[in-house]
Amino acid sequence: MTTLKRTPTLLVTGFGGFVAGSIIAQGMNDYKIHTVDRIDVPKEQGDVNYHQLDLTDSTGLARLFVQIDPDAVIHTAAIADIDFCQKNQQIAKKVNVGVTQQLAELCGKSGAKLVFCSTDTVFDGKKGFYVEDDPPHPINFYAETKVRGEQIISETVRNAAIARLSLVMGLSVMGTGNSFLARTIEKLQAGDNVKFPENEIRTPVDVITLGRALLELADNAFHGTIHLAGNDRLTRYDMARRIAERLGYSPDLIIATNSNAMPGRAPRPDDASLNNSKAKSILKTPMQNLIEGLDLTLNYKSGKSLHTSEGIANFKNRNHSRK
Ligand SMILES: NC(=O)c1ccc[n+]([C@@H]2O[C@H](COP(=O)([O-])OP(=O)(O)OC[C@H]3O[C@@H](n4cnc5c(N)ncnc54)[C@H](OP(=O)(O)O)[C@@H]3O)[C@@H](O)[C@H]2O)c1
């Protein structure tokens, strides 16, 4: 007699976000996906089960969790705007710490695997190229909430992966989300200058690779902290120049700034680059360099081959037809 394998259930928080879209799109074939955000659910739902809920509604979240009974949870939902968090600390704490705490407790009780999206900015940026064992030292409130989230998860649930994401680069796979690449390309197409900080050194990870890595973490036996980052370590200014060049625009449209010299902004770590050696040794998902990651994200929507020039041509055509 053959036994039918049950399709595992995955709960993804924050479907309106940049990272969640990549997870959902790439996980649809392997999981029964439930996903939750406070925004309206889309009209076209396909095979995905969408739920509208403000995650700070603890009764609603507990009810939804029991109803779904997930095998794994990927928790992307957060207030991820660093300056908003600095000015609205109560709200940031309620979402980034409070919701994480409740999900950790729910996963701890049910045995579901929890994958938490933390950040490279848990570090102060003085050393750079951080490994997982380096001690966090947050310099803004957003990062403080993420460090607290990490601590709660470590204390509450053993079956958990804390994924520290480097700067995420790419185009939104579904929904909206906060894509600096999309905003940059729009400006480059208009021939406008785009400012990028020269003081911030990062190891950008493309959103497609990131989605795959997070799905892998939801499914594998790894627990603990892991850095999900690309292979290239560079300033955000250099990153933008290389992207512009790759897309056929003049790199001189990219203007260097210093993010820590702008008044009214929360402090940013200078060198928050992450060492991805652990991810490379543990995950099957290959980590990419900047241009490989850019090609992956540009080609993803076309659904065609991952041939680079074709992907870039498709991307440009899509944008022209939108005008
Ligand atoms: N993008 C990066 O470069 C980066 C780098 C390091 C770490 N991370 C972390 O990775 C995760 C995903 O990032 P992302 O760029 O995808 O963020 P994002 O685009 O801002 O998505 C987060 C989603 O969570 C939703 N959300 C916030 N509060 C909620 C609540 N109370 N109830 C329900 N939904 C709520 C947001 O809705 P609203 O839009 O209505 O707030 C948004 O749709 C975040 O945890 C972020 O901190 C991101």
The ligand as an SDF file (V2000), in Angstrom:
LIG
                    3D

 48 52  0  0  0  0  0  0  0  0999 V2000
   14.1080   44.7510    2.9270 N   0  0  0  0  0  0  0  0  0  0  0  0
   15.3110   44.7260    3.5010 C   0  0  0  0  0  0  0  0  0  0  0  0
   16.3050   45.2340    2.9500 O   0  0  0  0  0  0  0  0  0  0  0  0
   15.4940   44.0400    4.8420 C   0  0  0  0  0  0  0  0  0  0  0  0
   16.7900   43.9200    5.3620 C   0  0  0  0  0  0  0  0  0  0  0  0
   16.9660   43.2920    6.5930 C   0  0  0  0  0  0  0  0  0  0  0  0
   15.8670   42.7660    7.2690 C   0  0  0  0  0  0  0  0  0  0  0  0
   14.6140   42.9030    6.7430 N   0  0  0  0  0  0  0  0  0  0  0  0
   13.4840   42.3260    7.4870 C   0  0  0  0  0  0  0  0  0  0  0  0
   12.8610   41.3790    6.6270 O   0  0  0  0  0  0  0  0  0  0  0  0
   11.4490   41.3850    6.8220 C   0  0  0  0  0  0  0  0  0  0  0  0
   10.7480   41.6120    5.5050 C   0  0  0  0  0  0  0  0  0  0  0  0
   11.1760   42.8630    4.9650 O   0  0  0  0  0  0  0  0  0  0  0  0
   10.3730   43.5540    3.7850 P   0  0  0  0  0  0  0  0  0  0  0  0
   11.3210   44.4460    3.0970 O   0  0  0  0  0  0  0  0  0  0  0  0
    9.6140   42.5320    3.0270 O   0  0  0  0  0  0  0  0  0  0  0  0
    9.3520   44.4730    4.6230 O   0  0  0  0  0  0  0  0  0  0  0  0
    8.0370   45.1910    4.0920 P   0  0  0  0  0  0  0  0  0  0  0  0
    8.0560   45.2560    2.5970 O   0  0  0  0  0  0  0  0  0  0  0  0
    7.8980   46.4420    4.8750 O   0  0  0  0  0  0  0  0  0  0  0  0
    6.8950   44.1630    4.5250 O   0  0  0  0  0  0  0  0  0  0  0  0
    6.4320   43.9960    5.8320 C   0  0  0  0  0  0  0  0  0  0  0  0
    4.9510   43.7120    5.7820 C   0  0  0  0  0  0  0  0  0  0  0  0
    4.4700   43.4910    7.1180 O   0  0  0  0  0  0  0  0  0  0  0  0
    3.2340   44.1730    7.2370 C   0  0  0  0  0  0  0  0  0  0  0  0
    2.8730   44.5010    8.6070 N   0  0  0  0  0  0  0  0  0  0  0  0
    3.4660   45.4170    9.4210 C   0  0  0  0  0  0  0  0  0  0  0  0
    2.8050   45.5020   10.5790 N   0  0  0  0  0  0  0  0  0  0  0  0
    1.7890   44.6030   10.5060 C   0  0  0  0  0  0  0  0  0  0  0  0
    0.7500   44.2300   11.4080 C   0  0  0  0  0  0  0  0  0  0  0  0
    0.6110   44.8020   12.6160 N   0  0  0  0  0  0  0  0  0  0  0  0
   -0.1320   43.2880   11.0220 N   0  0  0  0  0  0  0  0  0  0  0  0
   -0.0490   42.7320    9.7910 C   0  0  0  0  0  0  0  0  0  0  0  0
    0.9100   43.0340    8.9040 N   0  0  0  0  0  0  0  0  0  0  0  0
    1.8200   43.9710    9.2540 C   0  0  0  0  0  0  0  0  0  0  0  0
    3.4920   45.4480    6.4600 C   0  0  0  0  0  0  0  0  0  0  0  0
    2.3010   46.1560    6.2270 O   0  0  0  0  0  0  0  0  0  0  0  0
    2.3670   47.7880    6.2000 P   0  0  0  0  0  0  0  0  0  0  0  0
    3.0280   48.1380    4.9010 O   0  0  0  0  0  0  0  0  0  0  0  0
    0.9340   48.1660    6.2940 O   0  0  0  0  0  0  0  0  0  0  0  0
    3.1710   48.2280    7.3860 O   0  0  0  0  0  0  0  0  0  0  0  0
    4.1560   44.8910    5.2020 C   0  0  0  0  0  0  0  0  0  0  0  0
    3.2040   44.4470    4.2610 O   0  0  0  0  0  0  0  0  0  0  0  0
   11.1590   42.4460    7.8700 C   0  0  0  0  0  0  0  0  0  0  0  0
   11.0110   41.7820    9.1150 O   0  0  0  0  0  0  0  0  0  0  0  0
   12.3960   43.3250    7.8570 C   0  0  0  0  0  0  0  0  0  0  0  0
   12.6180   43.8870    9.1280 O   0  0  0  0  0  0  0  0  0  0  0  0
   14.4030   43.5140    5.5340 C   0  0  0  0  0  0  0  0  0  0  0  0
  1  2  1  0
  2  3  2  0
  2  4  1  0
  4  5  1  0
  4 48  2  0
  5  6  2  0
  6  7  1  0
  7  8  2  0
  8  9  1  0
  8 48  1  0
  9 10  1  0
  9 46  1  0
 10 11  1  0
 11 12  1  0
 11 44  1  0
 12 13  1  0
 13 14  1  0
 14 15  2  0
 14 16  1  0
 14 17  1  0
 17 18  1  0
 18 19  2  0
 18 20  1  0
 18 21  1  0
 21 22  1  0
 22 23  1  0
 23 24  1  0
 23 42  1  0
 24 25  1  0
 25 26  1  0
 25 36  1  0
 26 27  1  0
 26 35  1  0
 27 28  2  0
 28 29  1  0
 29 30  1  0
 29 35  2  0
 30 31  1  0
 30 32  2  0
 32 33  1  0
 33 34  2  0
 34 35  1  0
 36 37  1  0
 36 42  1  0
 37 38  1  0
 38 39  2  0
 38 40  1  0
 38 41  1  0
 42 43  1  0
 44 45  1  0
 44 46  1  0
 46 47  1  0
M  CHG  2   8   1  16  -1
M  END
$$$$
